[in-house]
Protein backbone atom coordinates (compact mmCIF):
# COMPACT_ATOMS: atom_id res chain seq x y z
CA UNK A 1 0.00 0.00 0.00
CA UNK A 2 3.02 2.28 0.02
CA UNK A 3 2.71 2.90 -3.72
CA UNK A 4 1.04 6.33 -4.27
CA UNK A 5 -0.69 4.99 -7.42
CA UNK A 6 -2.62 2.49 -5.28
CA UNK A 7 -3.65 5.25 -2.88
CA UNK A 8 -5.14 7.31 -5.71
CA UNK A 9 -6.88 4.27 -7.20
CA UNK A 10 -8.37 3.29 -3.85
CA UNK A 11 -9.51 6.87 -3.16
CA UNK A 12 -11.20 6.99 -6.58
CA UNK A 13 -12.84 3.63 -5.96
CA UNK A 14 -14.06 4.78 -2.54
CA UNK A 15 -15.65 7.87 -4.11
CA UNK A 16 -17.25 5.72 -6.81
CA UNK A 17 -18.67 3.30 -4.27
CA UNK A 18 -19.96 6.21 -2.18
CA UNK A 19 -21.88 7.43 -5.24
CA UNK A 20 -19.76 10.45 -6.13
CA UNK A 21 -17.61 11.45 -9.06
CA UNK A 22 -15.45 14.49 -9.73
CA UNK A 23 -18.50 16.58 -10.65
CA UNK A 24 -20.42 15.74 -7.47
CA UNK A 25 -23.29 13.35 -6.83
CA UNK A 26 -23.75 10.58 -9.40
CA UNK A 27 -26.98 10.48 -11.36
CA UNK A 28 -29.37 7.82 -10.07
CA UNK A 29 -32.64 6.21 -11.07
CA UNK A 30 -34.89 3.54 -9.50
CA UNK A 31 -37.25 0.79 -10.55
CA UNK A 32 -39.82 -0.46 -8.03
CA UNK A 33 -40.23 -4.12 -9.01
CA UNK A 34 -43.61 -5.88 -8.88
CA UNK A 35 -44.89 -9.31 -9.89
CA UNK A 36 -47.93 -10.01 -12.09
CA UNK A 37 -50.22 -9.74 -9.02
CA UNK A 38 -48.97 -6.20 -8.35
CA UNK A 39 -47.06 -7.29 -5.24
CA UNK A 40 -43.69 -5.68 -4.53
CA UNK A 41 -40.69 -7.93 -5.16
CA UNK A 42 -38.10 -5.27 -4.38
CA UNK A 43 -36.24 -2.44 -6.02
CA UNK A 44 -33.38 -1.83 -8.42
CA UNK A 45 -31.30 1.33 -7.98
CA UNK A 46 -29.32 2.42 -11.04
CA UNK A 47 -26.28 4.67 -10.63
CA UNK A 48 -24.29 6.21 -13.47
CA UNK A 49 -20.54 5.61 -13.12
CA UNK A 50 -17.60 6.43 -15.42
CA UNK A 51 -17.63 2.73 -16.46
CA UNK A 52 -21.36 2.42 -17.20
CA UNK A 53 -24.42 1.93 -15.00
CA UNK A 54 -24.25 0.07 -11.71
CA UNK A 55 -27.51 -1.70 -10.87
CA UNK A 56 -28.07 -2.58 -7.21
CA UNK A 57 -31.01 -4.97 -6.86
CA UNK A 58 -32.69 -5.94 -3.59
CA UNK A 59 -35.29 -8.55 -4.49
CA UNK A 60 -37.69 -10.74 -2.48
CA UNK A 61 -40.52 -13.15 -3.21
CA UNK A 62 -39.08 -14.49 -6.45
CA UNK A 63 -39.08 -18.16 -7.42
CA UNK A 64 -35.78 -19.94 -6.81
CA UNK A 65 -33.54 -20.56 -9.80
CA UNK A 66 -31.90 -18.75 -12.68
CA UNK A 67 -33.75 -15.81 -14.24
CA UNK A 68 -32.99 -13.45 -17.10
CA UNK A 69 -32.50 -9.85 -15.94
CA UNK A 70 -32.85 -7.19 -18.66
CA UNK A 71 -33.53 -3.54 -19.39
CA UNK A 72 -36.50 -3.22 -21.77
CA UNK A 73 -37.40 -0.37 -24.15
CA UNK A 74 -40.74 0.81 -22.74
CA UNK A 75 -41.45 2.16 -19.28
CA UNK A 76 -44.74 0.33 -18.88
CA UNK A 77 -45.35 -2.68 -16.65
CA UNK A 78 -48.83 -4.06 -17.31
CA UNK A 79 -49.00 -7.84 -16.65
CA UNK A 80 -47.89 -10.05 -18.36
CA UNK A 81 -45.33 -7.25 -18.90
CA UNK A 82 -45.18 -7.49 -22.68
CA UNK A 83 -46.05 -3.79 -22.47
CA UNK A 84 -42.36 -3.19 -21.64
CA UNK A 85 -41.40 -3.98 -25.24
CA UNK A 86 -38.19 -5.69 -26.30
CA UNK A 87 -34.70 -5.32 -24.91
CA UNK A 88 -33.18 -1.86 -24.76
CA UNK A 89 -31.04 -1.80 -27.90
CA UNK A 90 -30.21 1.73 -29.11
CA UNK A 91 -27.29 0.51 -31.23
CA UNK A 92 -29.24 -2.16 -33.16
CA UNK A 93 -27.07 -5.07 -32.01
CA UNK A 94 -27.93 -8.78 -31.91
CA UNK A 95 -29.05 -10.30 -28.61
CA UNK A 96 -26.75 -12.00 -26.22
CA UNK A 97 -23.53 -11.89 -24.31
CA UNK A 98 -22.27 -14.72 -26.56
CA UNK A 99 -23.38 -13.11 -29.85
CA UNK A 100 -20.57 -12.07 -32.20
CA UNK A 101 -22.71 -9.12 -33.36
CA UNK A 102 -24.10 -8.39 -29.90
CA UNK A 103 -25.04 -7.47 -27.35
CA UNK A 104 -28.04 -5.29 -26.58
CA UNK A 105 -27.43 -2.50 -24.07
CA UNK A 106 -30.22 -4.11 -22.03
CA UNK A 107 -28.61 -7.58 -21.92
CA UNK A 108 -27.21 -8.50 -18.51
CA UNK A 109 -26.11 -11.71 -16.78
CA UNK A 110 -28.74 -14.02 -15.32
CA UNK A 111 -29.60 -13.68 -11.66
CA UNK A 112 -29.65 -16.76 -9.44
CA UNK A 113 -32.32 -16.64 -6.74
CA UNK A 114 -31.81 -18.94 -3.72
CA UNK A 115 -34.59 -21.01 -2.14
CA UNK A 116 -35.41 -18.10 0.20
CA UNK A 117 -36.57 -16.03 -2.80
CA UNK A 118 -34.45 -13.10 -1.59
CA UNK A 119 -31.42 -11.78 -3.43
CA UNK A 120 -29.22 -8.70 -3.22
CA UNK A 121 -26.79 -8.19 -6.10
CA UNK A 122 -24.87 -5.54 -8.00
CA UNK A 123 -24.37 -5.69 -11.76
CA UNK A 124 -22.28 -3.28 -13.82
CA UNK A 125 -23.73 -2.72 -17.30
CA UNK A 126 -20.96 -1.04 -19.31
CA UNK A 127 -23.30 -0.39 -22.30
CA UNK A 128 -26.09 1.32 -20.36
CA UNK A 129 -26.20 5.05 -19.60
CA UNK A 130 -28.77 7.06 -17.67
CA UNK A 131 -29.25 9.34 -20.67
CA UNK A 132 -31.86 10.65 -23.13
CA UNK A 133 -31.92 7.29 -24.98
CA UNK A 134 -33.05 5.51 -21.81
CA UNK A 135 -35.39 8.28 -20.67
CA UNK A 136 -37.04 8.91 -24.04
CA UNK A 137 -40.78 9.61 -24.44
CA UNK A 138 -41.85 6.06 -23.55
CA UNK A 139 -39.18 5.40 -20.89
CA UNK A 140 -37.67 2.03 -20.01
CA UNK A 141 -38.14 -0.83 -17.53
CA UNK A 142 -36.26 -3.58 -15.72
CA UNK A 143 -37.73 -7.04 -16.40
CA UNK A 144 -37.11 -10.41 -14.75
CA UNK A 145 -38.05 -13.52 -16.75
CA UNK A 146 -39.22 -16.95 -15.57
CA UNK A 147 -36.16 -18.71 -16.98
CA UNK A 148 -32.52 -17.97 -17.70
CA UNK A 149 -31.25 -16.13 -20.74
CA UNK A 150 -29.32 -18.50 -23.02
CA UNK A 151 -27.08 -15.53 -24.01
CA UNK A 152 -27.46 -16.15 -27.74
CA UNK A 153 -31.03 -16.58 -29.06
CA UNK A 154 -32.08 -13.40 -30.85
CA UNK A 155 -33.99 -11.30 -29.94
CA UNK A 156 -34.63 -12.23 -26.29
CA UNK A 157 -32.54 -15.18 -25.10
CA UNK A 158 -35.36 -17.75 -24.89
CA UNK A 159 -35.93 -16.72 -21.27
CA UNK A 160 -39.65 -17.41 -21.13
CA UNK A 161 -42.46 -15.34 -19.64
CA UNK A 162 -41.86 -12.11 -17.78
CA UNK A 163 -42.50 -12.51 -14.06
CA UNK A 164 -41.53 -9.10 -12.62
CA UNK A 165 -41.21 -5.58 -13.95
CA UNK A 166 -40.33 -2.09 -12.76
CA UNK A 167 -40.45 1.24 -14.59
CA UNK A 168 -37.13 3.12 -14.39
CA UNK A 169 -37.65 6.62 -12.97
CA UNK A 170 -35.22 9.42 -12.04
N, C-alpha and C positions, 0 to 999 in steps of 0.2 A: 504493500500500500504506500510505500515511500515514493513511488513514481508519480510526479505531478499530473501526467496524462490520465492516470486512473482516477485521481481526485476530481478532475474536471468532468470526466465521464460519469462518475458516480453522482456528482452534484447535478448534472443534467438529467440523469435518470431519476433522481429523487424529485426534481421539479416536474418531470413528465408524469411520474406516478401520482404526485400531489395534484395534478390537473392544471398545471401552469406551463406556459411557454414564455419566450422572451417578450412577447407582446402583452402578457397578462393572462387572465383566465382563459382556459381552453373552451372552445365552443362545445356545447353539449346538446343532446336531444334524448328523448325517452320514448319507450313503447310499452304501454300497459298491456300485458298479454292476457288473453281470455280464451277459454275453450268454446266449443260449439254451443254449450248451454249458457254462455255468458258469464261463467264463473272465472274469477281471477286465477291465473296460474303463474303470476309473478310479473316481473318487469325486466326490461333490457334498457340499460343506460348506454348511450353512444357518446364517445368523446373523441373529438378531432385531435390527432397528434401529428407531428411532422412525418411519421411513417405510415399514416393512414388513419383509419377509425378503429378505436378500441371499443369493443362491445363487452359490457359487463352484465351478465344475465344471472338473475336470482329467480329460479323457477321452482314451483311446487305443484303437486297434483297431476303430474304427467305419468303416462304409462312407462314402465321400465323398458329399457332397451335402447337401441340406436335410432336416432331420428334426424332427418335432414333439417337444417337450420339455414334459412335464406333471407335475403332482403328481396321483396317483391315491388313491382313498379307502381302500384296504386295504393294510396292510403285509405283503404276501405276494408273493413273486416266484418262482412255479413256472412254468417254460416251458410254453406260449408267453406267459406273463405276463398272461393274462386273469384270473388269481387276484388281481391288484391292483385289480380293480373298475373303475369309471368314474372320471371326473375328480373331484377334490376340489371339492365344490360345496355348502358348508354353508348358503349363502343361497338355494339353489334357482333360480339364474339360468340363462339360456340359454347355450349354448356360443359362444365366439368373441370375439376382440378387436374384430371388426367388427359384432357383434350389438347391436342397439339395446337388447335386454333382457338383455344379458350383462355381464360374462363370468364364467365359473367362477373361483373362487379358485385353481384348479389350472391355468388356462390361462396359458401363457407364450409368448413369441416363439419361432419356429423357431430351431434352431441350424444352422449351416452348416459342415460338416466338410470340411476340405481333403483333397486327394489323399493326404496322409501318414496320415490317419486319426486324427490327434492334434489336440486342441482344448482351449484353456483360455479360459474366459469367465466373466463375472459378469453376473447378471441380477437386477434388483430386482423383486420381486413385491409390489406395494403392498397386495394383498388377502390375502396369506398371513401367518399369525402362528404362531409356535411355541407353541401353546396347547393346551388340553384338547380342542378340536375336532379338531386334527390328531393328537394323541396319545390318541385314544379307545381303546376296548377292542380294536379290530382294526387300529389304527395307520394308516400311510399309506406311499406309495412314490413314488419318482421313476421315470418311464417315458420311454424314447426310442422313437419309432416309426420304421418303415422309410421313410416319406415325410413331406412337410411337412404341417403343419396349414393348412387353407384359411381359417382364422379365422372361419368362419361356419356350417359344417354342424353341426347339433345332432344327437347330443350329443357328438361326438368330433372333428370337424374333418376327417373323411375322410383320416386320416393313415396308414392301412394297419396292417399287423401291428406288434406290439411287438417290438423287437429287443434291448432292454436294460432292466434293472430293478434298483432298489436300495431296500431297506427303510430308511425314515428312522428313525434311533435317536438318543436323547439321548446 
